[in-house]
Amino acid sequence: MPDHEIYMRRCMELAELGMGNVSPNPMVGAVVVLNDKVIGEGYHQKYGKAHAEVNAINQVINRFENYAELLKQATIYVSLEPCAHYGKTPPCADLIIKHQIQKVVVGCRDPFDQVNGKGIEKLEAAGVEVLLGVLEAECKWLNRRFFTRIQKHRPYIILKWAQTADGFFAPANGSQFWITGTESHKLVHQWRGEEDAILVGTKTVVADNPQLNVRYGNGKSPKRVVIDRKLNLDKNLNIFDQSVDTLIFNEIETKLDGRNKYIALEDFGRYVPQYILYQLYMQDIQSVIIEGGAHTLNTFIEAGLWDEARIFTGIINLESGIKAPQINGIIEEKILSGTDRLTILVNS
């Protein structure tokens, strides 16, 4: 009997290769198995391009002259329910039926309204055996960004900050002060390449003049999101350099200036996080990493609008200054990053 979990884990490994390139689609991996041997595999590589099932089946077609007979006897594993609708590509359920694959093992259902069980229903109506729920929790966690956007109508929110060993975020005057080491800096840049957007407040831009790119990591630089209520930021700052799409939330004007998009919010009161996240959701931004400052982070924490927090604790003490945000959550992981301690929390 095949070990379904082995092949599903391979699906998830493949799916992760699409990190940062497939949003707002989910990451999906697929493996075609015959007689306990993988004969084809693939993953969703880029938004708008072929889905995982297509790439896995095409690999079988390209490798074997007798592919038609092999596919009729094979099982295909896929980390997310095959789609049943026409989007940028044809339905994967139809492709599976066309090649007469007799068994499909699915990690979890797709919550998107145009799929959500319809792919499974289509397969079963055609006589295909479907096994659902293999490593379901792990498959859902893999696509937590996609699930959050579909089910909560907002992006997946990751909070990130560094704090000193005695719990301070920055000096009292808000000036730039490096807390973490080189390893942590590189890791943060790698994270940026995995998310759709990065958000900061006015004080962070003034203090650090950040570029908010991935110059020390891999992948594409995320879109930049800045909260600049009064539009006081100097236009010569790096944030306005037109290198990537940048959204500037303010209370004064809505306009387009090259790749810089100014979005005026009707109310800059207590619901600013909600308004911002709704605007990002409407623009198909599936995930946001919030890097500061302390006031911005605390605003989202107080609103309960966060999913994950990644907190670096350095080895130095500051003794006074701006206190680091306080947050309650479930500890997912604790690891060392050079000399820094990294704690990852998820919102309960």
Secondary structure, DSSP 8 states (H G I E B T S, - for coil): ---HHHHHHHHHHHHHTTTTTSTTS---EEEEEETTEEEEEEE--STTS--HHHHHHHHHHHH-TTHHHHHHH-EEEEEE----S-SSS--HHHHHHHTT--EEEEEE---STTTTTHHHHHHHHTT-EEEE-TTHHHHHHHTHHHHHHHHHSS-EEEEEEEE-TTSEEE-TT------S-HHHHHHHHHHHTTSSEEEEEHHHHHHH----S-TTSSS---EEEEE-TT--S-TTSGGGSSSS-EEEEESS--EEETTEEEEE-S--STTHHHHHHHHHHHTT--EEEEEE-HHHHHHHHHTT--SEEEEEE-S---SSSEE------EEEEEEEETTEEEEEEE--
